[in-house]
Amino acid sequence: EVFDQRYFSMTPYLLGDQYTKFSARPVDCASGAALTPSDAPVPADDPDFLRARMAKWLGGRDACFRLGIQVQTDPATQPVEDPTIIWDETTAPFVDVASIRIPAQAFESKAQDTFCDNLSYTPWHALPEERPVGGINRLRKEVYAAISALRHRLNKAASVEPTGDETFE
């Protein structure tokens, strides 16, 4: 599934003057209890299986997560420049700071597909004091910008920031 998996950053981010990583853990929306990840097989012949699973889940219920922040406690064992080193959760535990709720919805209209095709994602869309840090993130900034420019050129679409007031029929 998509909404019963834990998501986390491999690369660090600033949070004020601290280096942090984050994690979004799936929870039951009503009780807040942790969800057990599904072991549903990945279909080899469906390139859109994640979309189908998202549509099925959100067609009937909300998806909820707890957002946790892990603060760097030891620069020697929790380096900023090496994202292959996992920061030990026993010495730097994740602290829950927010809840995320994705409401049940239908999102498969042509207008929504077009809107989505023309969005650009970048972890650099952040306040300076919450920006990504480290060499991998500096590289990602350039790669994400190039991919966005190419996609907009191929789609013959302008790069436009969403307002949150968009409606779809």
Disulfide bonds with the S-S distance in Angstrom:
Cys29-Cys64 2.03
